[in-house]
Amino acid sequence: MRLSRSPTIQTLAVFLVVFALQSALRFVSPLLAASLFVLAPPVAVRPWTLPLSVYAHANVPHLISNAIALLFAGLLVERVTTTLRFHAYFLAIGMLAGVAQVWVTGLFSPTAPAVLGASGAVFGLFGYLLAGNPVADAVLGRLRLSRRAQIAVVFVLAFLATATTAAPGVALVAHFTGFAVGLFAGRLHILRTETQATNNDRPV
């Protein structure tokens, strides 16, 4: 696949374009930049921040860390799906993770919560990788876990993955949500195309 056709590279390009726009607007009006790109309650008042916040970043280190993680996970996930499914999945997981972050933290924080960045969506890619590969299929197939046990495993893995990123200012709820949903999506193989599924099901 040419790099220009890679959904991972396309997503990275969107990161850079959005960050350039953020930087320009911050120079003119930091308040305007925040109102356009930062997801904060009530979400219905500024619905455009739902998708834009997924591709926006707080600063250069934030952008670089998410870009590196995106390249690592995205280039692997895109091999089993289409460009459209990849982008739809990434955006949907990112928005869901962002909403979870502002909703849950809003329950416990005296100040209005706010979030931006693609880490929730990237964690969704990592979760998909972990649960949607042939090794995971073989292991879980042999264990024959009950539905409750599988859900418990998902939450334990999501908690452990989230704990590794614990630090001040990190959107832990978004990380947890993205990874957990990614694990469920991986078990269901929702990104896999019919052709890919047929090839995987053929006897060796």
Buried (B, 14 or more C-beta within 10 A) or exposed (E): EEEEEBBBBBBBEBBEEBBEBBEEBBEEEEEEBBBBBBBBBEBEEBEEBBBBBBBBBBEEEBBEBBBEBBBBBBBBBBEBBBBEBBBBBBBBBBBBBBBBBBBBBBEEEEEEBBBBBBBBBBBBBBBBBBBBBEEBBEEBEEEEEEEEEBBEBBEEBBEEBBEEBEEEEEBBBBBBBBBBBBBBBBBEBEBBEEEBEEEEEEEE
